[in-house]
Amino acid sequence: MADRYTHKNLLDVEDSAAKAGFGETQESRFPTKDMGAEQSGLSLHRFKPGKRAAFGHHHDDVEEIYVVLGGTGRMKLDEEVIELQRLDAVRVSPGVLRAFEADGDGLDILAFSPRREDDRGEIVPGWWD
């Protein structure tokens, strides 16, 4: 039965970063709706080599978990910066402002959260400049 599961390659999901004018720094794909997910949120972020996210963001009520799939870089969490490498996982509480920066090999991140249409997050442009 097709409604028991959904199979989708994440690279087949629209690149929202390019659509929003951030294609020079990253790809961001949000397959939650494409997957038909009702309770889970999922996103793929691929930061280009040597690039930093164009903005920071935070959520009022949503906890997120980020997993590094490949590459290395840094994550800024409020005023603290941590180093990231392949298979690192970082849980971020609601309210914490966050952004990513890739080293020369790029940085691929998978993010998980509860699906919440009412907390899409607040974007803070140029936060890590």
C-alpha positions as CSV (number, residue, x, y, z in Angstrom):
1,M,0.0,0.0,0.0
2,A,1.5,3.3,-1.1
3,D,0.3,5.3,2.0
4,R,2.4,3.1,4.4
5,Y,5.6,4.8,3.3
6,T,7.2,7.3,1.0
7,H,10.5,6.9,-0.9
8,K,12.1,10.1,-2.2
9,N,15.7,11.1,-3.1
10,L,16.3,14.4,-1.2
11,L,18.1,15.9,-4.3
12,D,14.8,15.6,-6.2
13,V,13.2,18.1,-3.8
14,E,13.2,21.8,-4.8
15,D,16.2,23.8,-3.6
16,S,14.6,26.5,-1.6
17,A,17.9,28.4,-1.1
18,A,18.3,28.9,-4.8
19,K,14.7,30.0,-5.1
20,A,15.2,32.5,-2.3
21,G,18.4,33.9,-3.8
22,F,20.9,32.1,-1.5
23,G,22.2,29.7,-4.1
24,E,25.7,31.1,-4.0
25,T,26.2,29.9,-0.4
26,Q,24.1,26.8,0.0
27,E,21.3,24.4,-1.0
28,S,18.3,23.9,1.3
29,R,15.7,21.2,0.6
30,F,12.6,20.7,2.8
31,P,11.0,17.4,1.8
32,T,8.5,17.2,4.6
33,K,5.5,17.9,2.4
34,D,7.0,15.9,-0.5
35,M,7.3,12.9,1.9
36,G,3.7,13.4,3.1
37,A,5.0,13.6,6.7
38,E,2.4,14.5,9.2
39,Q,4.5,14.6,12.4
40,S,8.1,14.8,11.4
41,G,10.1,17.7,9.9
42,L,13.2,17.1,7.8
43,S,15.6,19.3,5.8
44,L,18.9,18.9,3.9
45,H,21.3,21.8,3.9
46,R,24.5,21.7,1.8
47,F,26.9,24.6,2.4
48,K,29.3,25.3,-0.4
49,P,33.1,25.1,0.3
50,G,34.2,28.1,2.4
51,K,30.7,29.6,2.6
52,R,28.7,30.8,5.6
53,A,24.9,30.8,5.9
54,A,23.4,34.1,4.8
55,F,21.4,34.2,8.0
56,G,20.9,32.8,11.4
57,H,17.6,31.5,12.6
58,H,15.7,30.3,15.7
59,H,12.4,28.7,16.6
60,D,10.1,29.7,19.5
61,D,9.0,26.2,20.4
62,V,10.7,23.7,18.1
63,E,13.8,21.7,19.1
64,E,16.0,20.6,16.2
65,I,18.6,17.9,15.8
66,Y,21.3,18.4,13.1
67,V,23.5,15.6,11.8
68,V,26.6,16.2,9.7
69,L,26.5,13.9,6.7
70,G,29.8,15.1,5.2
71,G,32.4,17.8,5.2
72,T,33.6,19.9,8.1
73,G,32.8,23.4,9.4
74,R,31.4,25.3,12.3
75,M,28.0,26.0,13.9
76,K,27.4,29.2,15.8
77,L,24.9,28.8,18.7
78,D,24.0,32.2,20.1
79,E,27.6,33.5,20.9
80,E,29.3,30.1,21.0
81,V,31.0,28.5,18.0
82,I,31.6,24.7,17.8
83,E,33.6,22.7,15.3
84,L,31.7,20.1,13.2
85,Q,32.8,16.9,11.5
86,R,31.2,14.0,9.8
87,L,28.5,12.2,11.9
88,D,28.5,14.8,14.6
89,A,25.0,15.4,16.0
90,V,23.9,18.6,17.7
91,R,20.5,19.1,19.5
92,V,19.4,22.8,19.6
93,S,16.8,24.0,22.1
94,P,14.0,26.5,21.1
95,G,15.2,30.1,21.2
96,V,18.8,29.4,20.4
97,L,20.0,31.4,17.4
98,R,22.1,29.2,15.0
99,A,23.9,29.2,11.7
100,F,26.6,27.2,9.8
101,E,29.9,27.8,8.1
102,A,31.6,25.3,5.8
103,D,35.3,24.6,5.5
104,G,37.0,24.1,2.1
105,D,35.3,20.7,1.6
106,G,31.8,22.0,2.1
107,L,29.3,20.9,4.8
108,D,26.2,18.7,4.4
109,I,23.7,18.8,7.2
110,L,20.5,16.8,7.8
111,A,18.0,18.5,10.3
112,F,15.2,16.8,12.1
113,S,12.4,18.4,14.1
114,P,8.7,17.9,14.9
115,R,6.5,19.2,12.1
116,R,5.1,22.6,13.2
117,E,3.4,24.8,10.7
118,D,2.9,27.5,13.4
119,D,6.7,27.8,14.2
120,R,8.5,28.2,10.8
121,G,11.4,30.0,12.6
122,E,12.6,33.6,12.6
123,I,15.4,34.5,10.2
124,V,18.0,37.0,11.2
125,P,19.9,38.2,8.0
126,G,23.7,38.6,8.2
127,W,23.7,37.4,11.8
128,W,27.2,35.8,11.6
129,D,29.0,38.6,9.7
